[in-house]
């Protein structure tokens, strides 16, 4: 009976696709030290499944690796290397993706930074999603440049 064959074939295809879904470990893509060398931002990527989902985690820690905190999570984006613009300010270019989590003010002490009339002694994280944005003298989320 052809209907039974179609069901069996659909079952085999579904099994093959599910086998392709994996819990691959995160791989470090970028590790960037703050300008004062006191902190390090580490962007990691996990590629999963036959259909190619990509998951990103960004951790900020002291330079010795202690007190690490996951500050950002996102998926399926055209991510670029994080940029420290100041010892307490981290910019994350995350273009055309889905942001799952952001902790923008960290409990990690840093040199005092000022924004308008406010000052802070905490590391701050900012996410850039706008195309063709200039940060620290370079273009991020460029609509002209295809990423590898």
Secondary structure, DSSP 8 states (H G I E B T S, - for coil): -HHHHHHHHHHHHHHHHHHH------EEEEEEE-TTSSEEEEEEEEEETTTTEEEEEEEEEETTS-S-EEEEEEES-EE---EEEETTEEEEEEESSEEEEE--EEEEEEEEEEETTEEEEEEEEEEE-SSSEEETTEEES-SSS---
